[in-house]
Structures are given as C-alpha cells and as structure tokens.
Amino acid sequence: MPTTFSDQRKLSVVLFEGFELLDVFGPVQLFGSLPDVAIEYVGPHTGPVISSKGARVVADLAYEDLARPDILMVPGGQGTRTLVDDAGFLAWLGQAGSRADLVASVCTGSALLAAAGLLEGYSATSNKRAFTWASGFGDDVDWRPRARWVHDRDRWTSSGVAAGMDMATGMIADLYDADTARAVTLRAEYEPHTDSTRDPFADVYRLG
C-alpha cells in the first residue's frame, strides 16, 4: 500500500560543508518534477554552503530554524567524516529526524543517521566503497552490504552517489505510484535500477 500523505509534501535537504552534489541534486531533480512537492535547503547557517566539488548551494534556513520536517534527506560527501564526531550536529539531526515523517540518506549520509541514533532497530545501507567505515556507526543497525537502497518503514538509505536517484524513484513509487515514478524518470531521460537488491558495486568492493 502506498504511504498516505497530505496534498502538499516538503523535502528538507540537509546541507553541510563538503556535501556531495549529486547526492542532493539527483533526488531533487526527480522530486522537483512533482508539482505538489516543495523543496527547501537547510544548512548550518542561511546562505551559501560549499559542496565537496566547490559549488555553493544557498540554504533557505539554518538547522535550528527547521520546525517539523516532512521528508528529511541527508546526503553524503567528505563532510560526513568530521560530522560523525560533531556532538552538536548529531544532537540536532537526531531531534530533527525524530520529528520527521520520513528520513532518507544518500551514500555516507547513512553514517550520520546511524551516529545520530536514527537507524537503531532499522536495516540500512551505504556507499560500498566506504561501507566498512559507514557501517561502524550505530549499536543496533542491520547493515546491508548488498543493496542498491534499503526501505525499512519510515527510513530510506541508499548506496553511493548515483544510487540516490534509484532510491528517490522508489520513494516516489511508494508515496505516489509506479506510473508517477515512471513519468518523472522519463522526463529526466533517466533509466533507474528498480530492483533494490541489484548491487554490482558490492561485487566491485567484495562485500557480502
């Protein structure tokens, strides 16, 4: 059964110094094609936040100004390596995620979710190149080494970078229906992986 929801949804994207561009804008490209989805960018401060590739993305509001998120999405990137030890950020993320209807991550964003306690009792995956590192966080997380993405109740996590678009396609199919998901991927001329267990990069990095 598709998830029930109000007419208007909001995707709140968490930005931080060193986030990965495609982790953000792959899913945003697809969600942004839906007329009833609003997208906002949340950062450590309002204004420009520098990505791992040097591009600056403007945050609409600061972390502390985010009220009750609907869909909270956390990207990966080099910035995750320091944020997993940032107690203040993790406390905020844990509180924000606990208020959200859905929590999603792309790539090593799942390490941040786990470090913030948001994946306890859930199944999850992460970037396969960084899987050993990412899966070291959390006390009770069922880390899946072979998964393009994992959907477990109100948590969605994907493998590395481009896999975020496959996860976003799956989310749209779950929130709406398969026809809607197909329409947004056709508009983007994107051919998604629709089998969440098909993960060629698990073989590349010799994971389970």
Secondary structure as UniProt FT lines:
FT   STRAND          9..14
FT   TURN            17..18
FT   HELIX           21..31
FT   TURN            32..33
FT   TURN            35..36
FT   STRAND          37..43
FT   STRAND          47..51
FT   TURN            52..53
FT   STRAND          56..59
FT   STRAND          61..62
FT   HELIX           63..65
FT   STRAND          71..74
FT   TURN            78..79
FT   HELIX           80..83
FT   TURN            84..85
FT   HELIX           87..99
FT   STRAND          102..105
FT   TURN            107..108
FT   HELIX           109..115
FT   TURN            116..121
FT   STRAND          123..124
FT   TURN            129..130
FT   HELIX           131..134
FT   TURN            135..136
FT   STRAND          142..143
FT   STRAND          149..152
FT   TURN            153..154
FT   STRAND          155..158
FT   TURN            161..162
FT   HELIX           163..175
FT   HELIX           178..187
FT   TURN            188..189
FT   TURN            196..197
FT   HELIX           200..204
FT   TURN            205..206
//
